[in-house]
């Protein structure tokens, strides 16, 4: 199994470097306008009971049932920084494939713990951003071609310090600048619970609306703070946001997964209409 997985990853990485998209189960690609997106800080597979259990984490990922899942803290923080999940198991049981990157370490899965899982579609480009701040943090910028249309995913885990998050938010905005009208999602553990002017995420406006559909995801046993977000550009790209609150999710991590639906067809139609009328970029959407 491990050998097969390595061959698959090597092939995808080689194609990305040549700027050719690789199709993952394209014949069964998403055909509906609504696509389910999720963000999940898996807390290095350590649950609220203090137990390290990657299998339990994988069960939660499977029960979410999302088409695209952004994970945070998927690698060890220190030492070898090895990946903590069985990616082959996720491919086999949840039908989710890890978008290939140059991992932070030889045994790692992700970039500063960030991993993006994809059910079906084509990966056309991947960038790995190092985010500014006191703590080592990073983000993945992944361009996807789905049957419903093109989509850019920015998957991030922002820092614990407010001034670092503000600088990181500005860096992430630059990652949207070359999107050429491509609908974009910013997803991940943004580590911000404040709303309005006091929020470090205010720097994301007007490209993203940090106040949109904020749901409490932390701590998982009694969620009070909206640390995990799914933000869209255009703003109405995200049609619904909720927490995935199940008995298993409440114990598997200190964060609950956040799940959202997006209407990619409608967003792409708006982009096409705006392009025809010359309105793209005329005002924030």
Rosetta blueprint (number, residue, H / E / L):
1 X L
2 X H
3 X H
4 X H
5 X H
6 X H
7 X H
8 X H
9 X H
10 X H
11 X H
12 X H
13 X H
14 X H
15 X H
16 X H
17 X H
18 X L
19 X L
20 X L
21 X L
22 X E
23 X E
24 X E
25 X L
26 X H
27 X H
28 X H
29 X L
30 X L
31 X L
32 X L
33 X L
34 X E
35 X E
36 X E
37 X E
38 X E
39 X E
40 X E
41 X E
42 X L
43 X H
44 X H
45 X H
46 X E
47 X L
48 X L
49 X L
50 X L
51 X L
52 X E
53 X L
54 X H
55 X H
56 X H
57 X H
58 X H
59 X H
60 X H
61 X H
62 X H
63 X H
64 X H
65 X L
66 X L
67 X L
68 X E
69 X E
70 X E
71 X E
72 X E
73 X L
74 X L
75 X E
76 X L
77 X L
78 X L
79 X L
80 X L
81 X L
82 X L
83 X E
84 X L
85 X L
86 X L
87 X H
88 X H
89 X H
90 X H
91 X H
92 X H
93 X H
94 X L
95 X L
96 X L
97 X E
98 X E
99 X L
100 X L
101 X L
102 X L
103 X L
104 X L
105 X L
106 X L
107 X L
108 X L
109 X L
110 X L
111 X E
112 X L
113 X L
114 X E
115 X E
116 X E
117 X E
118 X E
119 X L
120 X L
121 X E
122 X E
123 X E
124 X E
125 X E
126 X E
127 X E
128 X E
129 X E
130 X E
131 X E
132 X L
133 X L
134 X L
135 X L
136 X L
137 X E
138 X E
139 X E
140 X E
141 X E
142 X E
143 X E
144 X E
145 X E
146 X E
147 X L
148 X L
149 X E
150 X E
151 X E
152 X E
153 X E
154 X E
155 X E
156 X E
157 X E
158 X L
159 X L
160 X L
161 X L
162 X H
163 X H
164 X H
165 X H
166 X H
167 X H
168 X H
169 X H
170 X H
171 X H
172 X H
173 X H
174 X H
175 X L
176 X L
177 X L
178 X L
179 X L
180 X L
181 X L
182 X L
183 X L
184 X E
185 X E
186 X E
187 X E
188 X E
189 X E
190 X L
191 X L
192 X L
193 X L
194 X L
195 X L
196 X H
197 X H
198 X H
199 X L
200 X H
201 X H
202 X H
203 X H
204 X H
205 X L
206 X L
207 X L
208 X L
209 X L
210 X L
211 X L
212 X L
213 X L
214 X L
215 X L
216 X L
217 X L
218 X E
219 X L
220 X L
221 X L
222 X L
223 X L
224 X L
225 X E
226 X L
227 X L
228 X E
229 X E
230 X E
231 X E
232 X E
233 X E
234 X L
235 X H
236 X H
237 X H
238 X E
239 X E
240 X E
241 X E
242 X E
243 X E
244 X E
245 X L
246 X L
247 X H
248 X H
249 X H
250 X H
251 X H
252 X H
253 X L
254 X L
255 X E
256 X L
257 X E
258 X E
259 X E
260 X E
261 X E
262 X E
263 X E
264 X H
265 X H
266 X H
267 X H
268 X H
269 X H
270 X H
271 X H
272 X H
273 X H
274 X H
275 X H
276 X H
277 X H
278 X L
279 X L
280 X L
281 X L
282 X L
283 X L
284 X L
285 X L
